[in-house]
Amino acid sequence: MAKIDSNASGSKGAFDDADRIRSMKFSLTDMLDRYGPVWVTVVNLTCFFIIWELFARSGAINQIFLPTASGMFGTMFEGLTNSAPPTAAYSGQIIDHLTYTLRNLSIGLVIACVIGIPAGLLMGGNKYIETILGPYVWALASLPRIALVPLFILFMGFTVKMQITIIVLSAVFPIIINAWAGVKTTEKSLIAAAKVFGAKERDIYLHVVFPYTLPFIISGVQQGIGRGLIGVVIAEIFGGSMGLGFLINRAADTFNSELMYAVLMLLVIVSLSLIKLTSTIEKRVAPWRQQLKM
């Protein structure tokens, strides 16, 4: 009897060990799924900046054209914290220029979304509106925005209104075109199923077409962010006295490569942060899209 009990306890212990190993595997997998991409990104960027630093210090390229990564980050830190010494040209103003650019970019993107999303949905849902507005949308979408800067400067002067107008024109067309395409590519079987269950035209649009189009809209907004950022830099370079674009121009004029690279790095950070924000919003408003990706 004791022998049977010892075998039973041994088997139970073996089962417990197997459960612990299995749970450890699951927890390790969960940790890799959750934090693995973050660590890969951290290691990747760390290696990139180390290689940059070593290459710049090697003297293969003059530091006027390629400063060290440490010098670039030092200038960025001083400019964002207003801790630059009094003799440092322009570096103490980075935070002011960044705030100015972000404010104008946010206003322009909001206006572009308010105009672009309804316009794209209407064009996709009404063939008459599509026929009327389609040629204008494609013509303006294909026109380089930089060609319009002198015209808007002539009409509006070197004003914030001119800069926001360039941002809106740069960002609105990707939003319109993606929303338009989303409506046009809605599964006909979904619409037919909704009609079978007695859904009205308004219900079909709200509960079938719009949810199906939502990922297209998010994609258009992400493209609009990139285009809008290009627009704000162009507007500030050619017609501004503030902003990151203006600061890039001034850094080039004074051969301050550390400041120029610091501003370019800030533009990358702003762009990626806004893209990440829209992706987070997409996960909340369209969770089924993430399930399809899996």
TORFIKE-857802 format. One record per residue (C-alpha): residue number from 1; residue in one letter; chain; x, z, y. Coordinates in nm, 3 decimals, padded with zeros to 5 digits. Example, Ala and Ser with C-alpha at 12.3 -4.5 7.8 and 13.67 -1.06 7.14 Angstrom:
! TORFIKE-857802
{1 A A {01.230 00.780 -00.450}},
{2 S A {01.367 00.714 -00.106}},
END
This chain:
! TORFIKE-857802
{1 M A {00.000 00.000 00.000}},
{2 A A {00.283 00.089 00.234}},
{3 K A {00.446 -00.241 00.145}},
{4 I A {00.129 -00.429 00.243}},
{5 D A {00.110 -00.235 00.570}},
{6 S A {00.472 -00.315 00.650}},
{7 N A {00.410 -00.684 00.583}},
{8 A A {00.099 -00.678 00.800}},
{9 S A {00.282 -00.505 01.084}},
{10 G A {00.569 -00.751 01.050}},
{11 S A {00.330 -01.045 01.063}},
{12 K A {00.160 -00.894 01.369}},
{13 G A {00.497 -00.853 01.538}},
{14 A A {00.584 -01.213 01.462}},
{15 F A {00.254 -01.327 01.611}},
{16 D A {00.318 -01.115 01.922}},
{17 D A {00.664 -01.268 01.963}},
{18 A A {00.517 -01.618 01.928}},
{19 D A {00.252 -01.537 02.191}},
{20 R A {00.518 -01.405 02.429}},
{21 I A {00.733 -01.717 02.381}},
{22 R A {00.429 -01.938 02.433}},
{23 S A {00.328 -01.752 02.750}},
{24 M A {00.687 -01.771 02.879}},
{25 K A {00.684 -02.148 02.823}},
{26 F A {00.355 -02.182 03.007}},
{27 S A {00.475 -01.969 03.299}},
{28 L A {00.801 -02.164 03.319}},
{29 T A {00.608 -02.491 03.319}},
{30 D A {00.378 -02.362 03.592}},
{31 M A {00.675 -02.255 03.802}},
{32 L A {00.841 -02.594 03.761}},
{33 D A {00.519 -02.775 03.851}},
{34 R A {00.468 -02.558 04.158}},
{35 Y A {00.820 -02.508 04.292}},
{36 G A {01.019 -02.784 04.120}},
{37 P A {00.961 -03.053 04.387}},
{38 V A {01.048 -02.803 04.661}},
{39 W A {01.382 -02.714 04.501}},
{40 V A {01.462 -03.079 04.433}},
{41 T A {01.397 -03.157 04.800}},
{42 V A {01.609 -02.863 04.917}},
{43 V A {01.902 -02.960 04.695}},
{44 N A {01.868 -03.326 04.789}},
{45 L A {01.871 -03.259 05.163}},
{46 T A {02.153 -03.005 05.132}},
{47 C A {02.371 -03.262 04.954}},
{48 F A {02.278 -03.525 05.212}},
{49 F A {02.380 -03.311 05.510}},
{50 I A {02.700 -03.192 05.339}},
{51 I A {02.801 -03.555 05.276}},
{52 W A {02.710 -03.638 05.637}},
{53 E A {02.924 -03.349 05.766}},
{54 L A {03.226 -03.441 05.554}},
{55 F A {03.198 -03.811 05.638}},
{56 A A {03.170 -03.743 06.013}},
{57 R A {03.468 -03.504 06.004}},
{58 S A {03.679 -03.758 05.813}},
{59 G A {03.709 -03.971 06.126}},
{60 A A {03.600 -04.291 05.954}},
{61 I A {03.347 -04.340 06.237}},
{62 N A {03.391 -04.224 06.595}},
{63 Q A {03.180 -03.914 06.657}},
{64 I A {03.030 -04.083 06.964}},
{65 F A {02.838 -04.296 06.714}},
{66 L A {02.801 -04.042 06.430}},
{67 P A {02.828 -03.674 06.523}},
{68 T A {02.866 -03.399 06.266}},
{69 A A {02.552 -03.258 06.110}},
{70 S A {02.648 -02.909 06.226}},
{71 G A {02.688 -03.032 06.583}},
{72 M A {02.350 -03.203 06.570}},
{73 F A {02.174 -02.893 06.434}},
{74 G A {02.354 -02.675 06.690}},
{75 T A {02.232 -02.893 06.976}},
{76 M A {01.880 -02.890 06.829}},
{77 F A {01.881 -02.510 06.802}},
{78 E A {02.007 -02.465 07.156}},
{79 G A {01.752 -02.708 07.292}},
{80 L A {01.457 -02.554 07.106}},
{81 T A {01.549 -02.197 07.200}},
{82 N A {01.665 -02.274 07.556}},
{83 S A {01.994 -02.103 07.470}},
{84 A A {02.218 -02.391 07.577}},
{85 P A {02.499 -02.311 07.823}},
{86 P A {02.441 -02.420 08.184}},
{87 T A {02.694 -02.704 08.150}},
{88 A A {02.513 -02.867 07.857}},
{89 A A {02.336 -03.175 07.990}},
{90 Y A {01.966 -03.200 07.890}},
{91 S A {02.001 -02.989 07.574}},
{92 G A {01.816 -02.691 07.717}},
{93 Q A {01.507 -02.907 07.779}},
{94 I A {01.433 -03.025 07.425}},
{95 I A {01.148 -02.777 07.375}},
{96 D A {00.979 -02.894 07.697}},
{97 H A {01.007 -03.260 07.598}},
{98 L A {00.886 -03.184 07.244}},
{99 T A {00.579 -03.000 07.376}},
{100 Y A {00.502 -03.289 07.612}},
{101 T A {00.527 -03.548 07.333}},
{102 L A {00.320 -03.345 07.087}},
{103 R A {00.045 -03.291 07.342}},
{104 N A {00.015 -03.661 07.425}},
{105 L A {00.044 -03.761 07.059}},
{106 S A {-00.231 -03.517 06.956}},
{107 I A {-00.466 -03.642 07.227}},
{108 G A {-00.397 -04.006 07.138}},
{109 L A {-00.448 -03.949 06.763}},
{110 V A {-00.775 -03.764 06.816}},
{111 I A {-00.908 -04.044 07.037}},
{112 A A {-00.791 -04.304 06.783}},
{113 C A {-00.976 -04.122 06.502}},
{114 V A {-01.292 -04.082 06.709}},
{115 I A {-01.292 -04.456 06.782}},
{116 G A {-01.139 -04.593 06.462}},
{117 I A {-01.333 -04.414 06.187}},
{118 P A {-01.687 -04.499 06.310}},
{119 A A {-01.581 -04.853 06.402}},
{120 G A {-01.433 -04.915 06.057}},
{121 L A {-01.739 -04.771 05.881}},
{122 L A {-01.975 -04.982 06.092}},
{123 M A {-01.773 -05.299 06.033}},
{124 G A {-01.770 -05.237 05.660}},
{125 G A {-02.141 -05.161 05.642}},
{126 N A {-02.281 -05.428 05.875}},
{127 K A {-02.183 -05.791 05.834}},
{128 Y A {-02.296 -05.882 06.187}},
{129 I A {-02.072 -05.618 06.349}},
{130 E A {-01.792 -05.728 06.115}},
{131 T A {-01.834 -06.091 06.224}},
{132 I A {-01.829 -05.998 06.594}},
{133 L A {-01.547 -05.741 06.596}},
{134 G A {-01.331 -05.870 06.308}},
{135 P A {-01.137 -06.136 06.504}},
{136 Y A {-01.060 -05.893 06.787}},
{137 V A {-00.943 -05.622 06.548}},
{138 W A {-00.707 -05.854 06.360}},
{139 A A {-00.577 -06.012 06.681}},
{140 L A {-00.499 -05.679 06.849}},
{141 A A {-00.364 -05.527 06.526}},
{142 S A {-00.110 -05.808 06.490}},
{143 L A {-00.003 -05.795 06.857}},
{144 P A {00.322 -05.597 06.910}},
{145 R A {00.240 -05.291 07.120}},
{146 I A {00.572 -05.311 07.303}},
{147 A A {00.452 -05.635 07.465}},
{148 L A {00.164 -05.445 07.627}},
{149 V A {00.376 -05.175 07.790}},
{150 P A {00.462 -05.377 08.106}},
{151 L A {00.094 -05.471 08.142}},
{152 F A {-00.025 -05.111 08.120}},
{153 I A {00.249 -04.996 08.355}},
{154 L A {00.123 -05.256 08.603}},
{155 F A {-00.237 -05.135 08.569}},
{156 M A {-00.186 -04.758 08.533}},
{157 G A {00.166 -04.690 08.659}},
{158 F A {00.406 -04.442 08.502}},
{159 T A {00.131 -04.198 08.412}},
{160 V A {00.024 -03.989 08.115}},
{161 K A {-00.288 -04.206 08.091}},
{162 M A {-00.070 -04.511 08.027}},
{163 Q A {00.122 -04.333 07.751}},
{164 I A {-00.193 -04.208 07.577}},
{165 T A {-00.341 -04.559 07.595}},
{166 I A {-00.035 -04.699 07.413}},
{167 I A {-00.064 -04.425 07.149}},
{168 V A {-00.433 -04.498 07.092}},
{169 L A {-00.376 -04.874 07.063}},
{170 S A {-00.089 -04.815 06.819}},
{171 A A {-00.283 -04.574 06.595}},
{172 V A {-00.642 -04.696 06.604}},
{173 F A {-00.612 -05.027 06.416}},
{174 P A {-00.471 -04.892 06.087}},
{175 I A {-00.757 -04.641 06.089}},
{176 I A {-01.019 -04.911 06.154}},
{177 I A {-00.880 -05.150 05.893}},
{178 N A {-00.852 -04.884 05.620}},
{179 A A {-01.202 -04.747 05.681}},
{180 W A {-01.335 -05.103 05.687}},
{181 A A {-01.161 -05.187 05.358}},
{182 G A {-01.284 -04.862 05.200}},
{183 V A {-01.647 -04.947 05.265}},
{184 K A {-01.604 -05.306 05.144}},
{185 T A {-01.443 -05.198 04.816}},
{186 T A {-01.700 -04.932 04.724}},
{187 E A {-01.796 -04.963 04.358}},
{188 K A {-02.117 -05.163 04.332}},
{189 S A {-02.209 -04.971 04.016}},
{190 L A {-02.216 -04.645 04.214}},
{191 I A {-02.450 -04.796 04.473}},
{192 A A {-02.671 -04.939 04.198}},
{193 A A {-02.688 -04.601 04.022}},
{194 A A {-02.787 -04.431 04.347}},
{195 K A {-03.066 -04.685 04.401}},
{196 V A {-03.192 -04.628 04.046}},
{197 F A {-03.235 -04.259 04.125}},
{198 G A {-03.432 -04.347 04.439}},
{199 A A {-03.165 -04.288 04.705}},
{200 K A {-03.240 -04.432 05.047}},
{201 E A {-02.996 -04.643 05.248}},
{202 R A {-02.889 -04.347 05.460}},
{203 D A {-02.831 -04.126 05.153}},
{204 I A {-02.630 -04.400 04.983}},
{205 Y A {-02.408 -04.429 05.289}},
{206 L A {-02.358 -04.054 05.327}},
{207 H A {-02.326 -03.949 04.962}},
{208 V A {-02.175 -04.257 04.796}},
{209 V A {-02.002 -04.488 05.043}},
{210 F A {-01.848 -04.227 05.273}},
{211 P A {-01.697 -04.007 04.994}},
{212 Y A {-01.558 -04.319 04.828}},
{213 T A {-01.411 -04.433 05.161}},
{214 L A {-01.263 -04.093 05.253}},
{215 P A {-00.925 -04.148 05.080}},
{216 F A {-00.897 -04.482 05.262}},
{217 I A {-00.966 -04.307 05.592}},
{218 I A {-00.699 -04.043 05.521}},
{219 S A {-00.453 -04.320 05.435}},
{220 G A {-00.539 -04.497 05.761}},
{221 V A {-00.487 -04.177 05.959}},
{222 Q A {-00.146 -04.130 05.795}},
{223 Q A {-00.049 -04.485 05.890}},
{224 G A {-00.188 -04.423 06.238}},
{225 I A {00.036 -04.118 06.276}},
{226 G A {00.344 -04.328 06.211}},
{227 R A {00.228 -04.605 06.444}},
{228 G A {00.124 -04.352 06.709}},
{229 L A {00.466 -04.187 06.697}},
{230 I A {00.627 -04.527 06.752}},
{231 G A {00.386 -04.588 07.040}},
{232 V A {00.462 -04.259 07.213}},
{233 V A {00.839 -04.316 07.190}},
{234 I A {00.805 -04.670 07.329}},
{235 A A {00.582 -04.551 07.613}},
{236 E A {00.821 -04.269 07.705}},
{237 I A {01.131 -04.489 07.691}},
{238 F A {00.988 -04.762 07.913}},
{239 G A {00.754 -04.568 08.137}},
{240 G A {00.811 -04.196 08.140}},
{241 S A {01.011 -03.912 08.285}},
{242 M A {00.935 -03.662 08.007}},
{243 G A {00.909 -03.661 07.631}},
{244 L A {01.133 -03.721 07.331}},
{245 G A {01.149 -04.097 07.398}},
{246 F A {01.272 -04.033 07.750}},
{247 L A {01.525 -03.782 07.611}},
{248 I A {01.659 -04.042 07.364}},
{249 N A {01.708 -04.284 07.651}},
{250 R A {01.890 -04.025 07.862}},
{251 A A {02.109 -03.920 07.569}},
{252 A A {02.209 -04.284 07.515}},
{253 D A {02.292 -04.324 07.885}},
{254 T A {02.519 -04.018 07.877}},
{255 F A {02.672 -04.093 07.531}},
{256 N A {02.537 -03.760 07.403}},
{257 S A {02.510 -03.857 07.037}},
{258 E A {02.444 -03.502 06.917}},
{259 L A {02.136 -03.481 07.137}},
{260 M A {02.019 -03.826 07.034}},
{261 Y A {02.043 -03.747 06.663}},
{262 A A {01.876 -03.409 06.721}},
{263 V A {01.579 -03.578 06.888}},
{264 L A {01.558 -03.839 06.610}},
{265 M A {01.559 -03.558 06.353}},
{266 L A {01.277 -03.385 06.542}},
{267 L A {01.073 -03.707 06.534}},
{268 V A {01.119 -03.724 06.156}},
{269 I A {01.015 -03.359 06.120}},
{270 V A {00.706 -03.412 06.339}},
{271 S A {00.603 -03.722 06.144}},
{272 L A {00.648 -03.559 05.801}},
{273 S A {00.467 -03.242 05.915}},
{274 L A {00.164 -03.442 06.033}},
{275 I A {00.160 -03.646 05.711}},
{276 K A {00.173 -03.322 05.509}},
{277 L A {-00.113 -03.183 05.718}},
{278 T A {-00.333 -03.484 05.646}},
{279 S A {-00.246 -03.462 05.275}},
{280 T A {-00.354 -03.096 05.276}},
{281 I A {-00.680 -03.191 05.446}},
{282 E A {-00.732 -03.463 05.187}},
{283 K A {-00.694 -03.210 04.903}},
{284 R A {-00.970 -03.000 05.058}},
{285 V A {-01.219 -03.271 05.153}},
{286 A A {-01.151 -03.507 04.859}},
{287 P A {-01.037 -03.292 04.562}},
{288 W A {-01.152 -03.555 04.312}},
{289 R A {-00.873 -03.786 04.434}},
{290 Q A {-00.611 -03.533 04.321}},
{291 Q A {-00.779 -03.509 03.980}},
{292 L A {-00.763 -03.888 03.946}},
{293 K A {-00.391 -03.882 04.031}},
{294 M A {-00.330 -03.629 03.754}},
END
